[in-house]
Amino acid sequence: MAVFDSIRRTRRDFLRLAGGSVVAGAVACVEQSHRSRVSTDRLGSAPAQPPAVRDEAVPLLAVEGTAYECGYGYGRMVVEKYPGYRRYLDQAPDWRSLTPQARRLFERHAPYVLDVYRGLLDATPSSAGALPSPRRSFTPPTPPIACTSFGLTGAVTLTGQPMSGQTKDTVTASTALYVVLRMHIQGGPGILVLAYPGEVLGYGFWSTGMSIFRNSLFCREGDMKGLPMEQWGLLALAGRSVDEAVELARRHGISTVGSFLISDASGQSVSVESNAAGVDVIPARDGIAVHANTPLGAGTATLEHHPLAIKREDSRYRMHRLRELLEAERGRLTAQRAMMCLADHSHYPWGLCRHPADAEPDFRTSAAVIAEPTRGLLHVTRGNPCSHWPTTYTL
């Protein structure tokens, strides 16, 4: 029987880990943002009354037991707590019709994933058979289109341990939907990820030491072949090294457009890009990997496209700015310092910590996530990291 544990570490734990550096650093960050702010005439100003975000921790959904029990327990919690939100539940039946190739890969490398989805499916009736609920229904948010990810080797952190993370830039409605999923699978790995209700892949890490963060790519569309992102991502997390994940992508392909920043317990990080041109791998440079929405590979970059020049410019700015901030803290980087980097306002209201702007009044950084896999910690803000304290979750 699955055990549901709603206990979480408070946001004060994050401050205690900082040793007081967050408050002092936040002041420095504000002062720096005024010094380095660029002209935003072409970007648009912030609206007078942007949509509000609840100043609350993202809820923890915790399950443990067999893989089937974990999937079933998670499914029941999603149905009860988020009635009407079926974006990921309605994708789950795809796991009943895996290609022979995909099924062989999971049976060989991660058979428990198949059991998790079997439990999830048994726990969640189809849309047509779903029972009415008096609770609030939720409208699915649009997919994220402007996120920024990073990965760090232990050589550039204060603890000597690897770290990775990202911002999630979406519509404001996403902030009410986020959950932190923690699974303890008997005979399998532990999972700790930020996710939408019903999602398993999410944004975070597994006890294998692998972490995954992902961004959209600004690309022209085209025919793609390979494993869907969710399947490749779960197999990558079930592995033990970045090299295994890269080999899997090159051998089988990825049929979803995106950039996937993969890191392992040794601290190796790469960005795996996929679009209609194929798969390209962008290695870290001097122990730091960063990626936004601009394709960088020799093949993938040939399909770069976004109808708005301002979006293309902002993606490149976020990527270069995050590297600049991380490099400036080389050897001193902690989760707290990295979160400060994600809260940067040098291109306000655009840039790394995105705020609603006149051109997009309901678009913002809706979450920031930092993973420390070898320490078993995930730090998450609901909303902009500049104005919402993170909560620390433990595996």
N, C-alpha and C positions, 0 to 999 in steps of 0.2 A: 504494500500500500504506500502511495506517495505521501511524503511528509511535507507540509507547507510551512515555511519559516519566513515570517515577515520582519525578522529582526535585522536592522541595518545599523551600521556605524553612522554617527551624526556628522554634520558638517564641521562641528568643532574639532573632531579628530583630525580633519585635514589641516586646520589651523595649528593644532598642537604639533603635527608632523613638520610644519613649516618652521617651527621655532620662532614665530613672530615675524618671519621675513615677508609674509604675504602683505600685511598692512603697509609696511615700509615700502615694499616693492610696488604696491598699487599706486602710492603717491608718486613714486618715480616714473611709473608707467604713464600716469596722467600728465606729468610735466613733460615727459618725452614726446607724448602725442601732440602737444601744442607746438613743440619745437619743430617736429618733422612733418606736420600736416601739410598735404599738398592742396592745390586748388581743387575744389569740388564743383566748380561752376557747371561743368559738363555732366557731373554725376547726379546732381539734384540734391536738395537739402532734405533734412529729416522732416517728416510731417509733424504738425503741432501736437496731435494726439495719436501716437502709434498704438496698436492693439496691445492690451495688457497681457502679461505672462504671470501665472501664479508663482509666487516665491516659495515653492515647496520642493522637497526632494522627489526625484523620480521613484515611483513605487517599485519595490523588489518583489518579484514573483519567484519563489524558491521551491524546487521540487527535488526529491531524491528517491531512489529505488531502482528497480530494473529499468532498462531503456523504455520498455512499453509503459511502465507506470509513470515515468517522467513525462512522456508524451501525453498520456491520458490526463494526468494531473494538470499539466500546463494548459491543455485544451479546455478543460472544465473551468479553470480560472479565467481564461480569456472570454469564454461564452458568458460567464456570470458577471464579470467586471466590465466588459466592453461590448455589450450587446449591440448588434448592428454593424460592428466593424469587422468585415470579413475579407479584407484585402489579401491577407496571407492565408487565412483558413480556406478560402476558395481556390488557392493555388495548391494546397496540400494533396488533393486527389491526383495530381500529376505524378506523385510518387508511386501510384499503383501501376503506372504504365511506363516505367523506365525503359530506355533502350537496353538491349542485351549487353552492350558494352558498359553502360553506366551501372547496371546491376552487378556485373562481374567486379567492377572496381570497388563498389561499396561492400560487396560480400567478402572481398579480399582484404580491404584496408579499414573499413568502418562499418561492420554489420550492424552495430547498435543504432546507427542513424536510421536504418530501415525500420527498426522497432520503435524508435521515437516517433516517426511519422505514422506508423500503424496505430499507436496509441492516440496520437493527435487526431487522426481521422475517426477513430471509434468514439472519441469524446465530443466531437463537434458535428452536429447534423448539418446537412447541406442547407443552402439558403432557402430552398423550397420547403424544407422540413423543419426549419428553425422555429422554435417556440417564441411567441410574442413575449416581450418583457416590458415591465413598466419603467425600467431604467432608461437613462438617456442613450440615444443612439449617436454614433459618431460618423462624420463624413470623412472619407479617406483624403488625406492631403495629397497634393501633387508631388511627384518625385523630386528629390533634392537636385538642384542644378548648379550649386556653387559652393562646394565643400573644399576644405584644404586639409591634407594629411601629412604626417611626419613619422619617421622612425629613427631611433638613435641607438648607436652601439654603446656599450658600457664605458668605453674609453672617453666619451664626452659627457657623462653624467657624474654627479657628485658621489652617488652610491656605488658606481662601478657596475650597475645593472642596466640592462637595456630598457627602453621606454618607447612607446608609440602612441599615436592618438590622432584626433582630428576635430575640426568643427563640422557641424551639420547645419547647412543653410537651407531653410525650407519656409513654407508658409507657417504662420503663427499657430495654426490649428495642431500642428505636430506636437507642440509642447504638452498638450493635454493627453497625448496618446503614448508617449514613451514609457517603456518599462525597462527595468534591469532584470534580465533572465539569468537565474543561477540554477544549474542542473548538476547534481551529483549522481552519475550513472554507475550502478554496480557493474564492475568488470569493464568499465569504460572511463572516459575522461571526465573531468570537471569542466563546466562551461560557465563563463561570466561575461555577458555582453549586454550592451544597450540595444534595444530592439523595439519594433512595433509589435503590438499584440498578435500572437500567432506566428511570428517570425522566429526562426531558429538561428540563422546565420548571424545576423546582427552585426555589431561593431564592438570588438573587444578581443578576448583571448580564451584559450583552453589550457587545461593543465598540461598539455603536451608542450607548452612553452611557445606555441604559435599564436600570433595575433593577426587580425585582418582589419583594415580600414579601407574605405572605398569612396570614389568620387565619380560623378558623371564626366564624360568626355565631350567636348564640343567638336562634333564630327558630322560629316555627311553620312547618310544611311547607305546600306548596301547589304548584299547577301552574306550571311555568316554561318559557319558550321562549327560544331564542337559541343562541349558540355555547357549547359546553362550555368550562369554565374553561381547560383545557389549550390549546385552540385559540385562544381570545381572548388568553390570556397570551402565547403564542408570537408571535402577530401584533403584540401591543403591544411586546414586546421587539425585534421586527424593525423597528419604526418609529423615529422620531427625536424624538418629543416626547410629553409627557403629553397635549397637546390631541388628537393623533392617536388615542391609546389611548382617551380619553374618547369621542371621536366614534364610534369603532368599537363601544364598549359601548352607547352610546345608540342607534345606528342598527340594530345587529344583536341586541342583548340578550346576556345571559349566563345560561345555563341551570343554573348551579351556585350554591348558596348560599355566600356568603363575602364577605370584605373583602379587597381587593387594593390594597396601597399601591404606587403606581407613581411612579417618579422619572425625570427625564431629566438630560442633561448640563448643562443650564442651571441646575439646582437646583430646578426646579418639582416639587412633590410633591402628590399627592392620594390619597385613599382612595376606591376605587370599590366600593360595596356592591351586592350583588345578592341578592334573595330573591324570593318569589312576588309581592311588591308592585312589582317592577321594579328599575330601576337608579337609584341615587342617588350623587352625587359630593360628597365632603366635602373641601373645600380645606384647605391648610395655613393656620395662623394665625401671623402674624409670623415666617414662615420655618421653622416647625416643624410637621410633621404627625405625629400619633400615633394609634394605633388598637389596640383590644383586640378583644373579642368582642361588644360592645354595638352594635347598629345605631343609627346617628345620623341618617340621612336622614329627610326629611319623610315619605316613603312607607315605606321599609324599617323605620323604628322602630315603625310600627304593628303589626308582626308580632313584636316582641321577645317571647321566651319562653325560659325554662329552668325545669325543675321545682324546682330547688334555688335558694333565695334567696341562699345563700352564694356560689354561682357568679356570679350576676348582680352581687352586691356586689363580689366580687373583680375582675371584669372592669372595672367602673367605677373601682375603686381603682387598678388597674395603669395604666389610661389616664391618669388625672389625676396619678399619682405620677411616671410617666415624663416627662410634660410639665414638671412641677415641677423634676425633676432636670436636664433638658436646658436649661431656661430659666436655671437657676442658673449654668450654664457658658457662657452665650451669649457668643460671640466667642472662647471658649477651647476649644471642643469639638474634640477629636481622636478618632481611633478608640479610643485607650486610655481616654480619659475617657468616651466613650460606652459602652464595655464595662463600665466601673465602674458606670455608671448601670443597666445591665442586671443587674448583680450585687447590686442593692439588696436589703436584708433587712428593710425597715421593716414588713413584714406577715408575717414569718417564722412558720411554714414556707410560707405562701402568698405572694402578691404577685409582684413582677417575677421574682426569682430563686426559682423554686418548688422546694421540697424535699418529699420524701415526708411525708405526714401520716397520722395514724391513720385518717382517713376514706378516704384514697386512698394506701395504702402503696407502690404501685408507679408513682406518677405524679410527674414532676419536670420541671424544665427540662433537656431532654436535649441541647440545643445552643444556642449563641448565635452569630449571624452579623452581621458588619458589612461593608458594601460601600463601597468608594471607587472608583466606576467611572472617573472621569477620571484616576485614578492607577493603574488596573489592579490593584487590590488587594482581596482578600477575606480577612477575618479570621474564624476559626472555632474555637469550643471544642467538644470532645466532652464533654458533661455540663455541669453548672452552671458559669457563668462566675466564680462566687465562688471556686471551688476547682480549676479546670482552666485551665492557661495556654492562650491562643489560639495557633494556627498561622496564619501569613500565607502566602497563595497568590498567585501572580502570573499575570496573563493573558499 
